[in-house]
Amino acid sequence: MRTMKVFRLLAPTLAALLVLAATPALACSPAPGYRVPTNFALAGEADAIVIGQVMPVAGKIGNEPAISVHPISALKGLLPGQDFPLRGMALDPSMAPSEPLELERPHPSAYGGACIRREFAPGAIVLFFLDRRDGEWVPAGGAFSRW
């Protein structure tokens, strides 16, 4: 009888833990047959490739989190003349710096959520592959693209 009481008390907690444990597996699920773009394809298709420093965004962009990119150098396309925002991105002071020589795999944070890296350490210097849509800079490539 006592075992049943304990089970009834623990059942909701166990159910919640199972749901949370399954969440990362469901967080990023590209369509079957999806192929991660190669570095060459990513570079060829991007409108711009910019080395930039990640900064806090000045002001607010709607309800979305955002970062500001301070362009340092353009490797492709025009160098944006001023800092520009990237919507849907966030600063994370606890984020470990990227491995600067890792050009094959995406940043580990790309394996959750939207399948691309969305969190950056403040002040990080990052290689951004960018496209221009509706007058704004957005991430180029698809799921698991490298930054």
N, C-alpha and C positions, 0 to 999 in steps of 0.2 A: 504494500500500500504506500509506504513512504517513497519507494522508488518511483511510483507513478506520479506522485506530487512533485518530486524533483524533476522528472522528465517534463511535466506540464509547465514548470517554471522555466526550464532551460530550452524548450522547443522553439519559442520565438527567437531567442538569441542565436541558436544554432541555425535556424532558417536564414536570419539576417546575415550571418557569417558566410553561409554558402552562397548567397546572392552576391555579396561583396567579393568573394573569392572568384566568382565567375565573371565579374564585371570587366577586368582587364582583358580577358580572352575575347569578349564581345566588343571591346572598345574600338578596335581597328580591324575591320574585315574587308579587304579589297575583294572585288569580284573574282570568281574563279578564272584562271588564265591571265590575270593581271601580271604584267612584267614591269619591274622597277626600271625607270629610264636609266640608261648608262650615263656616265659623266659626259661622253661626247654628245649624246642625244640631248641631255639637259642643257649643255652649253650651246648647242646649235639652235635649240628652240627658244631659249630665253631671250626676251627683249633686251635685257641688261644684266651684266654681271658686275656687282659692286662689292668692294671691300668696305665695310662700314663698322662704326662703333655703335653699340647698342646703348641707348640713353632713355631716360624716362620721357614719356610723351608730355608735351606742354599742353595743358588743358585737358579736356575730355573729348572723346569721340563717341558720342551717343552713349549707349550702355555697354559697349564692347571694350574689353581691355585692349591696350595697344602699346607698342613701343615706338620710339623714335630712332631712326637710323641716321647717324652723322656720316655722310659719305666721305671716304678717304681717297679712294681710287676707283676708276672704272676700268674693267678689263674688257668689257664689251658694251657697246651702246654709249650714250651720253652720260657723263657724270652729273647726277642731279645737283643743281646749283645750291641747294640748301637741304637741311635736315628734312626727312619725310617720315610720315607715320606708316606703320604696318599694323592693320587692324587684326584683332584676334590673337595677338601675341602678348606675352606678359613678361615682366621682370621677375626673376626668382633669385634673391640674394644667396640662397643656399646652393644654387646650381654649380656643379663642378665645371671648370672650364672645358671646352671642347678639346679633343685630341687634335692638334693642328695638322698632323700628318695622316689622319684617317680620311681617306678619300673614297673608300669603297662602300662603307656602311653608313647609314644615317645615324644621327645623334641618338643615344638610347631613349630620349624622351619622345622620339617619333613613334615608338611602338605602342602608344596609348592615344586615346582621344581621336583626333582627326587624322592620324597616320603621318603627320609631318611635325617637325619640331616647332613648338609654339612657346617655349620658355627659354629665356636667356639670362645669363648673369649680367648685372649692370656693368657697363664699361667693356664688355667682351668685344673683341674684334672678330667679325664674322664675314665669310664669303657668302653673299646673297645672290641667288639666281632669281631674277625678277621678271614679271610680265606686267604690262600696262593694261588695266581694264577700268573702264568708266572713269578715266582721269586719275586713277590711283595706282600705286605700285602694289602688287600682290605676289605671293610666292609662285615661282615657276615650277613646272614638273607636277608630278602626282604623288601618290602615297609613297613614303619612304625615300623621297628625293633628299639629296644631301644639301646641307647649308654649311 
